[in-house]
Amino acid sequence: MDPTVIAGLLLLGIGASFLGSLFGIGGGILYIPFLTIVFGLSPSEAAAISLIGILATSAGSGAFYAEHGISNVRLGLFLEIGTTIGAIIGAFIAGYMEDWILSLFFVIFMLFNAARMAFGHGKDRGYEGDTDHEFVINDPKTGKVYGYDLERKVAGTAVCVVAGLYSSMTGVGGGVIKVPTMNSIMGVPMRAATATSSYMIGITAFSGSVIYLINGTIMLDYAAFIALGSFLGMLLGTRISAHLDTSAIKKYFSVVLLGSALSIVLDLMGVL
């Protein structure tokens, strides 16, 4: 393989995994366009390698956040059930519903939550020092323990079901939907929401990557360097996240949501 291609794959893996582990979004919003436009891969090849990168990111960041008491594993597993149900429904109705309808819904959803996060809505940390709550989080930035309870569980689960449906039909979704759902709708502190999303996306990525591996779609040489870069980016992202204030994470994440909404609009227009 050309050394330039190797260097490009490593840099892509590092950059996408850095953002993915920092914000719990996986990195697919960078993997797909770069692999198809810059590296000239087909959409299916790019999707397969993207899943490998996401899996490598999630395996490392998910373990790191769980070990440090930041992610909510129980909530993540519960919401993944809803996401999976939605994905199954989406697979059945994909031929009967226009993609642009769901795309428009999620563009509005992302823009709305980007505005909320940018202007300070949603929960930042939880209740300081109060462990008499349903869940607790250890904040590495402050070194303190914060308690919190889940709010609007039915609404949050419903959005994850629709998110799974949308992801199944269009290939877009993941953390850019789950993080604002947990934070703005369910009242999960921002740091716990991003950490939990990092854990969740690994489950989805593993399922999809197994199918691609069986079908022989994964380009192993490309995937190897993407995985290596993703591991390095994960190490950087998880360490930096520990030093960021939750209010800063929310504001940065609002920019990610704006970029995701823009990418969906460009895809609908046929630009991407």
MITORRO-110924 format. One record per atom (N, C-alpha, C): residue in one letter; y negated, x negated, z negated. Coordinates in steps of 0.1 Angstrom, whole numbers, padded with zeros to 4 digits, always signed. Each point is the difference from the previous one (the first is absolute). Last residue first. Example, Ala and Ser with C-alpha at 12.3 -4.5 7.8 and 13.67 -1.06 7.14 Angstrom:
BEGIN
s+0022-0128-0071 s-0011-0009+0000 s-0011+0008-0008 a+0057-0003+0001 a-0012+0009+0000 a-0012-0009+0000 
***
This chain:
BEGIN
l-0152+0235+0014 l+0010-0009-0006 l+0014+0004+0006 v-0037+0024+0016 v-0005-0014+0000 v+0010-0009-0005 g+0001+0050+0004 g+0008-0009+0009 g-0005-0014+0001 m-0013+0039-0029 m-0008-0002+0012 m+0007-0008+0011 l+0019+0006-0043 l-0001+0013+0006 l-0008+0000+0013 d+0002-0039-0026 d+0013+0003+0005 d+0000+0013+0007 l-0039-0012-0022 l+0002-0008+0012 l+0013+0002+0006 v-0008+0021-0041 v-0008+0006+0010 v+0001-0008+0013 i+0022-0017-0037 i+0007+0012+0004 i-0008+0007+0012 s-0018-0038-0021 s+0011-0004+0009 s+0008+0012+0005 l-0036+0006-0031 l-0005-0005+0013 l+0012-0003+0010 a+0009+0010-0045 a-0004+0012+0007 a-0005-0003+0014 s+0011-0036-0028 s+0012+0007+0004 s-0004+0013+0008 g-0034-0026-0018 g+0006-0007+0011 g+0012+0007+0005 l-0021+0017-0039 l-0009+0002+0012 l+0006-0007+0012 l+0022-0007-0041 l+0001+0014+0005 l-0008+0003+0012 v-0005-0042-0021 v+0013+0001+0007 v+0002+0014+0005 v-0038-0007-0026 v-0002-0006+0013 v+0013+0000+0008 s+0001+0015-0044 s-0007+0010+0008 s-0002-0005+0014 f+0018-0029-0033 f+0010+0009+0006 f-0007+0011+0008 y-0027-0030-0024 y+0007-0007+0011 y+0010+0009+0007 k-0020+0017-0039 k-0010-0001+0011 k+0006-0007+0012 k+0027+0003-0038 k-0003+0014+0006 k-0010-0001+0011 i+0009-0039-0025 i+0012+0003+0008 i-0002+0014+0007 a-0032-0014-0031 a-0002-0008+0012 a+0012+0003+0009 s+0001+0019-0042 s-0011+0007+0008 s-0002-0008+0013 t+0031-0017-0032 t+0005+0012+0007 t-0011+0007+0008 d-0001-0054-0008 d-0003+0012-0008 d+0005+0012+0008 l+0022-0049+0006 l-0010+0009+0005 l-0002+0012-0009 h+0032-0037-0004 h-0014-0004-0004 h-0010+0009+0005 a+0047+0005+0009 a-0001-0001-0014 a-0014-0003-0005 s+0012-0001+0046 s-0002+0014-0005 s-0001+0000-0015 i+0010-0040+0023 i-0014+0003+0001 i-0003+0014-0006 r+0045-0015+0003 r-0008-0008-0009 r-0014+0003+0000 t+0029+0021+0031 t+0003+0005-0014 t-0008-0008-0010 g-0004-0013+0046 g-0006+0014-0003 g+0002+0004-0014 l+0020-0041+0016 l-0015-0001-0001 l-0006+0013-0004 l+0046-0002+0008 l-0003-0008-0012 l-0015-0001-0002 m+0015+0022+0039 m+0003+0008-0012 m-0004-0008-0013 g-0002-0022+0042 g-0011+0010-0002 g+0002+0008-0012 l+0035-0028+0012 l-0011-0008-0004 l-0012+0009-0003 f+0038+0020+0018 f+0003-0004-0014 f-0012-0008-0005 s-0001+0014+0045 s-0002+0011-0009 s+0002-0004-0015 g+0009-0031+0035 g-0014+0002-0002 g-0003+0011-0010 l+0044-0006+0012 l-0005-0012-0008 l-0014+0001-0003 a+0019+0033+0028 a+0005+0001-0014 a-0005-0011-0009 i-0008-0002+0046 i-0008+0011-0006 i+0003+0001-0014 f+0026-0028+0025 f-0013-0006-0003 f-0010+0010-0006 a+0044+0015+0013 a+0001-0011-0010 a-0014-0006-0004 a+0005+0032+0035 a+0001+0006-0013 a+0000-0010-0011 y+0002-0013+0046 y-0014+0005-0004 y+0000+0005-0014 d+0042-0013+0016 d-0009-0012-0001 d-0014+0004-0004 l+0032+0034+0009 l+0003-0007-0013 l-0010-0012-0002 m-0004+0048+0023 m+0000-0013+0006 m+0000-0010-0012 i+0018+0053+0003 i-0008-0010-0007 i+0001-0014+0007 t+0024+0040+0013 t-0014+0000+0005 t-0008-0011-0006 g+0049+0018-0004 g-0003-0013+0006 g-0014-0001+0005 n+0024+0036-0026 n-0003+0002+0014 n-0003-0013+0008 i+0007+0000-0047 i+0012+0005+0006 i-0002+0002+0015 l-0037-0012-0025 l+0009-0012+0000 l+0013+0005+0007 y-0033+0032-0007 y-0004-0009+0010 y+0010-0012+0001 i+0006+0030-0035 i+0003+0007+0012 i-0004-0009+0012 v-0010-0016-0043 v+0014+0001+0002 v+0004+0006+0013 s-0045+0000-0014 s+0004-0013+0006 s+0015-0001+0002 g-0020+0039-0020 g-0003-0001+0014 g+0005-0013+0006 s+0005+0007-0047 s+0008+0010+0008 s-0003-0001+0015 f-0026-0027-0029 f+0014-0004+0000 f+0009+0010+0008 a-0046+0010-0007 a+0002-0011+0010 a+0015-0005+0000 t-0012+0033-0032 t-0001+0006+0014 t+0002-0011+0010 i-0002-0014-0044 i+0012+0009+0001 i+0000+0006+0014 g-0037-0026-0013 g+0012-0009+0002 g+0012+0009+0003 i-0042+0019-0013 i+0001-0003+0014 i+0012-0009+0004 m-0011+0011-0046 m+0005+0012+0008 m+0003-0004+0014 y-0021-0031-0031 y+0015+0002-0003 y+0006+0010+0009 s-0046-0007+0002 s+0006-0012+0005 s+0015+0001-0002 s-0027+0034-0018 s+0002+0001+0015 s+0007-0012+0006 t-0012-0001-0046 t+0011+0009+0003 t+0003+0002+0014 a-0037-0026-0012 a+0013-0007-0004 a+0012+0009+0003 t-0044+0018+0006 t+0003-0010+0010 t+0013-0007-0003 a-0014+0031-0032 a+0002+0007+0013 a+0004-0010+0011 a-0014-0015-0043 a+0014+0005-0001 a+0003+0006+0014 r-0044-0014-0006 r+0009-0012+0001 r+0015+0004-0001 m-0034+0034-0003 m+0001-0006+0013 m+0009-0012+0001 p+0009+0042-0034 p-0010-0011+0001 p+0002-0008+0013 v+0014+0051-0001 v+0006-0013-0004 v-0010-0011+0001 g-0003+0050+0009 g-0006-0006-0011 g+0006-0013-0005 m+0008+0033+0039 m+0009+0000-0012 m-0005-0007-0012 i-0026+0004+0042 i+0006+0013-0003 i+0008+0000-0013 s-0022-0040+0016 s-0010+0011+0000 s+0005+0014-0003 n+0029-0040+0000 n-0012-0003-0008 n-0009+0013+0000 m+0041+0001+0024 m+0003-0003-0014 m-0013-0001-0008 t-0004+0005+0047 t+0006+0012-0006 t+0003-0002-0015 p-0017-0036+0026 p-0010+0010-0004 p+0006+0013-0006 v+0032-0033+0014 v-0009-0005-0011 v-0011+0010-0003 k+0031+0009+0036 k+0006+0001-0014 k-0010-0004-0011 i-0011-0004+0047 i+0001+0014-0004 i+0004+0001-0014 v-0003-0042+0020 v-0013+0006+0003 v+0000+0015-0004 g+0041-0026-0002 g-0009-0001-0011 g-0014+0006+0002 g+0037+0016+0035 g+0001-0010-0011 g-0011+0001-0010 g-0001+0013+0054 g+0001+0006-0014 g+0000-0011-0010 v+0014+0009+0056 v-0011-0004-0008 v+0001+0006-0014 g+0029+0010+0038 g+0002-0014-0004 g-0011-0006-0008 t+0009+0046+0019 t-0009-0008+0006 t+0002-0015-0003 m+0027+0037-0017 m-0003+0005+0013 m-0009-0011+0008 s+0015-0006-0046 s+0012+0001+0009 s-0004+0003+0014 s-0034-0001-0033 s+0005-0014+0003 s+0012+0001+0009 y-0018+0041-0015 y-0009-0007+0009 y+0005-0014+0004 l+0024+0024-0033 l+0001+0007+0013 l-0008-0007+0010 g-0004-0015-0043 g+0013-0004+0005 g+0002+0006+0014 a-0038+0013-0024 a-0002-0013+0004 a+0013-0006+0007 v+0000+0043-0020 v-0007+0000+0012 v-0002-0014+0006 v+0019+0003-0042 v+0009+0006+0009 v-0006+0001+0014 c-0027-0015-0035 c+0010-0011+0004 c+0010+0006+0009 v-0032+0029-0018 v-0007-0009+0010 v+0010-0011+0004 a+0015+0030-0033 a-0002+0007+0013 a-0006-0009+0010 t+0003-0015-0044 t+0013+0000+0006 t-0001+0006+0014 g-0038+0002-0027 g+0003-0014+0004 g+0013-0001+0008 a-0012+0042-0019 a-0009-0003+0011 a+0003-0014+0005 v+0023+0013-0038 v+0004+0008+0011 v-0008-0003+0012 k-0012-0019-0041 k+0012-0006+0005 k+0005+0007+0012 r-0044-0003-0030 r+0003+0007+0013 r+0013-0006+0007 e-0012-0032-0037 e-0007+0012+0002 e+0004+0006+0014 l+0019-0038-0041 l-0001+0004+0014 l-0007+0014+0001 d-0011-0039-0038 d+0009+0011+0003 d-0001+0004+0015 y-0010-0047-0033 y-0004+0010+0009 y+0011+0010+0002 g-0019-0049-0029 g+0009+0011+0002 g-0006+0010+0010 y-0005-0056-0010 y-0007+0013+0002 y+0011+0010+0002 v-0009-0054-0020 v+0010+0010+0004 v-0008+0013+0001 k-0017-0054+0007 k+0001+0012-0009 k+0010+0010+0005 g-0019-0042+0020 g+0010-0003-0010 g+0002+0011-0010 t-0029-0004+0042 t-0006+0001-0014 t+0010-0004-0011 k+0014-0004+0046 k-0014-0004+0000 k-0006+0000-0014 p+0045+0016+0010 p-0001-0015-0001 p-0015-0005+0000 d+0023+0048-0018 d-0010-0005+0010 d-0002-0015-0002 n+0040+0038-0010 n-0006-0012-0006 n-0009-0006+0011 i+0016+0053-0011 i-0001-0011+0010 i-0006-0012-0007 v+0028+0051-0011 v-0010-0010-0003 v+0000-0011+0010 f+0014+0057-0007 f+0003-0013+0005 f-0011-0010-0005 e+0002+0045-0017 e+0013+0000+0007 e+0003-0014+0005 h-0030+0001-0043 h-0001+0007+0013 h+0014-0001+0007 d-0022-0023-0041 d+0006+0014-0003 d-0002+0008+0013 t-0017-0045-0008 t+0014+0000+0006 t+0006+0014-0002 d-0050-0025+0000 d+0006+0012-0004 d+0013+0001+0007 g-0033-0035+0007 g+0006-0001-0013 g+0008+0012-0005 e-0033+0010+0040 e+0002-0014-0006 e+0006+0001-0014 y+0005+0033+0043 y-0006+0000-0013 y+0003-0013-0008 g-0005+0002+0055 g+0007+0008-0010 g-0007+0000-0013 r-0014-0021+0044 r+0009-0007-0009 r+0009+0008-0009 d-0028+0018+0038 d+0000-0015+0001 d+0011-0006-0008 k-0006+0050+0026 k+0002-0007-0013 k+0000-0015+0003 g-0028+0037+0031 g+0014-0004-0003 g+0000-0009-0013 h-0045+0000+0029 h+0009+0011-0004 h+0014-0005-0002 g-0041-0026+0016 g+0005-0001-0014 g+0009+0012-0005 f-0021-0012+0045 f-0010+0005-0009 f+0006+0002-0014 a+0027-0016+0036 a-0012-0008+0001 a-0010+0004-0010 m+0040+0025+0003 m+0002-0013-0006 m-0013-0008+0001 r-0001+0042+0021 r+0002+0002-0015 r+0002-0014-0007 a-0003+0001+0048 a-0013+0003-0006 a+0002+0001-0016 a+0039-0006+0025 a-0008-0012+0001 a-0014+0002-0007 n+0029+0037+0004 n+0004-0009-0011 n-0008-0013+0001 f-0007+0031+0035 f-0004+0006-0012 f+0003-0009-0012 l+0015-0014+0042 l-0015-0001-0001 l-0005+0006-0013 m+0047+0004+0010 m-0004-0014-0003 m-0015-0001-0001 f+0017+0042+0011 f+0005-0003-0013 f-0005-0015-0003 i-0008+0016+0043 i-0009+0007-0009 i+0004-0004-0015 v+0028-0016+0033 v-0013-0006+0002 v-0010+0006-0010 f+0042+0020+0002 f+0000-0013-0007 f-0012-0008+0002 f+0006+0041+0024 f+0001+0003-0015 f-0002-0013-0008 l+0004-0003+0047 l-0013+0004-0004 l-0001+0003-0015 s+0042-0011+0018 s-0009-0012+0001 s-0014+0004-0005 l+0032+0034+0006 l+0002-0007-0012 l-0009-0012-0001 i-0002+0024+0039 i-0004+0009-0010 i+0002-0007-0014 w+0013-0021+0041 w-0014-0001-0003 w-0005+0009-0011 d+0045-0001+0018 d-0003-0011-0009 d-0014+0000-0004 e+0028+0044+0014 e-0009-0010+0006 e-0003-0011-0010 m+0046+0030+0000 m-0014+0000-0005 m-0007-0012+0006 y+0046+0010+0009 y-0006+0013+0000 y-0014+0000-0005 g+0033-0037+0002 g-0002+0004+0014 g-0007+0014+0001 a+0010-0022-0042 a-0008-0009+0008 a-0003+0006+0014 i+0027+0016-0040 i-0010+0008+0007 i-0009-0008+0009 f+0037-0019-0025 f+0005+0013+0006 f-0011+0007+0008 a-0009-0040-0025 a+0009-0003+0010 a+0005+0012+0008 g-0028+0005-0038 g-0007-0005+0011 g+0009-0003+0012 i+0019+0012-0042 i-0006+0012+0007 i-0007-0005+0013 i+0016-0034-0027 i+0011+0007+0006 i-0005+0012+0008 a-0031-0024-0025 a+0004-0008+0011 a+0012+0007+0008 g-0016+0018-0041 g-0009+0002+0010 g+0004-0007+0013 i+0025-0007-0038 i+0002+0014+0004 i-0009+0003+0012 t-0005-0042-0021 t+0012+0001+0008 t+0003+0014+0005 t-0037-0006-0030 t-0002-0007+0013 t+0012+0001+0009 g+0004+0016-0044 g-0008+0008+0009 g-0003-0005+0013 i+0023-0027-0030 i+0009+0011+0003 i-0008+0010+0009 e-0023-0037-0018 e+0008-0003+0011 e+0010+0011+0005 l-0026+0003-0040 l-0008+0003+0012 l+0008-0004+0013 f+0020-0010-0042 f-0001+0015+0001 f-0008+0003+0013 l+0005-0045-0012 l+0013+0006+0005 l-0001+0015+0002 g-0038-0022-0018 g+0003-0005+0013 g+0013+0006+0006 l-0012+0007-0045 l-0008+0008+0009 l+0003-0003+0014 r+0021-0027-0032 r+0005+0014-0001 r-0008+0009+0010 v-0014-0045-0006 v+0013+0001+0008 v+0005+0015+0000 n-0048-0024-0006 n+0007+0012-0007 n+0012+0003+0009 s-0031-0048-0008 s+0005+0010+0008 s+0007+0011-0008 i-0016-0038-0023 i-0011+0006+0007 i+0004+0012+0008 g+0023-0036-0029 g-0003+0013-0006 g-0011+0007+0007 h+0022-0044+0011 h-0012+0000-0009 h-0004+0013-0005 e+0038-0005+0029 e+0002-0009-0011 e-0011+0000-0010 a-0003+0025+0040 a+0009+0006-0010 a+0002-0009-0012 y-0026-0016+0036 y-0007+0010-0007 y+0009+0007-0010 f+0020-0033+0027 f-0011-0006-0008 f-0007+0010-0008 a+0033+0014+0031 a+0006-0007-0011 a-0011-0006-0010 g-0014+0019+0041 g+0005+0011-0009 g+0007-0006-0012 s-0017-0030+0033 s-0011+0007-0008 s+0006+0010-0009 g+0031-0022+0029 g-0007-0009-0009 g-0010+0007-0009 a+0023+0025+0032 a+0010-0006-0009 a-0006-0009-0010 s-0027+0020+0035 s+0004+0009-0011 s+0010-0006-0010 t-0012-0025+0039 t-0012+0002-0009 t+0004+0008-0012 a+0032-0005+0034 a-0002-0013-0007 a-0012+0001-0010 l+0008+0037+0028 l+0011-0001-0010 l-0002-0013-0008 i-0029+0008+0036 i-0003+0009-0011 i+0010-0001-0011 g+0007-0024+0039 g-0011-0006-0007 g-0003+0009-0012 i+0033+0016+0029 i+0004-0012-0007 i-0011-0007-0008 l-0011+0037+0027 l+0008+0004-0011 l+0006-0012-0008 s-0023-0008+0040 s-0009+0004-0010 s+0007+0005-0013 i+0025-0011+0039 i-0005-0012-0007 i-0010+0004-0011 a+0016+0035+0026 a+0011-0006-0007 a-0004-0012-0008 a-0031+0022+0029 a+0003+0008-0012 a+0011-0006-0008 a-0011-0020+0041 a-0011-0003-0010 a+0003+0008-0013 e+0029+0007+0037 e+0001-0014-0006 e-0010-0003-0011 s-0004+0041+0023 s+0012+0000-0008 s+0003-0013-0006 p-0037+0004+0031 p-0002+0007-0013 p+0012+0001-0009 s-0004-0042+0033 s+0001+0014+0002 s-0003+0007-0013 l-0021-0049+0008 l+0012+0007-0003 l+0000+0015+0003 g-0035-0039+0003 g+0006+0007+0012 g+0013+0006-0003 f-0035-0024-0028 f+0013-0007+0003 f+0008+0007+0011 v-0044+0016-0013 v-0001-0014+0001 v+0013-0007+0004 i-0002+0048-0004 i-0011-0004+0009 i+0000-0015+0001 t+0034+0020-0027 t+0000+0007+0013 t-0010-0006+0009 l+0003-0014-0045 l+0012-0004+0006 l+0001+0006+0015 f-0038+0010-0028 f+0001-0014+0004 f+0012-0004+0007 p-0006+0045-0016 p-0009-0003+0011 p+0001-0015+0004 i+0028+0014-0037 i+0003+0007+0013 i-0010-0004+0011 y-0005-0018-0045 y+0012-0005+0007 y+0001+0007+0014 l-0033+0014-0032 l-0003-0013+0007 l+0011-0004+0009 i+0004+0039-0026 i-0012+0002+0008 i-0005-0012+0007 g+0037+0000-0031 g+0003+0005+0013 g-0012+0002+0009 g+0005-0014-0048 g-0005-0009+0010 g+0003+0004+0014 g+0006+0017-0050 g+0011-0005+0008 g-0005-0010+0010 i-0024+0024-0037 i+0000+0007+0013 i+0011-0005+0009 g-0020-0012-0046 g+0011+0008+0000 g+0002+0008+0013 f-0034-0035-0015 f-0004+0015+0000 f+0012+0009+0001 l+0005-0048-0002 l-0012+0002-0008 l-0003+0015-0002 s+0036-0016+0027 s+0003-0002-0014 s-0012+0003-0009 g-0006+0002+0047 g+0010+0010-0004 g+0003-0001-0015 l-0029-0031+0022 l-0006+0013-0002 l+0010+0010-0005 f+0017-0042+0008 f-0011-0001-0010 f-0006+0013-0002 s+0031-0004+0034 s+0006+0001-0013 s-0010-0001-0011 a-0014-0006+0045 a+0004+0014-0002 a+0006+0002-0014 g-0013-0044+0012 g-0012+0009+0000 g+0004+0014-0003 i+0034-0033+0006 i-0008-0003-0012 i-0011+0011-0002 g+0027+0002+0039 g+0007+0003-0012 g-0008-0002-0012 l-0018-0015+0040 l+0000+0015+0000 l+0007+0005-0013 l+0000-0046+0008 l-0013+0004-0004 l-0001+0016-0001 l+0040-0020+0016 l-0002-0003-0014 l-0013+0005-0005 l+0009+0004+0046 l+0008+0009-0008 l-0002-0002-0015 g-0021-0030+0030 g-0006+0014+0001 g+0008+0010-0009 a+0017-0044+0006 a-0012+0000-0009 a-0007+0014+0000 i+0036-0005+0029 i+0005-0002-0014 i-0012+0001-0009 v-0009-0002+0045 v+0005+0013-0003 v+0005+0000-0015 t-0014-0040+0018 t-0011+0008-0001 t+0004+0014-0004 p+0033-0032+0010 p-0007-0003-0013 p-0012+0010-0003 d+0042+0013+0032 d-0012-0007+0001 d-0007-0001-0014 m+0054+0004+0006 m-0012+0009+0000 m-0012-0009+0000 
***
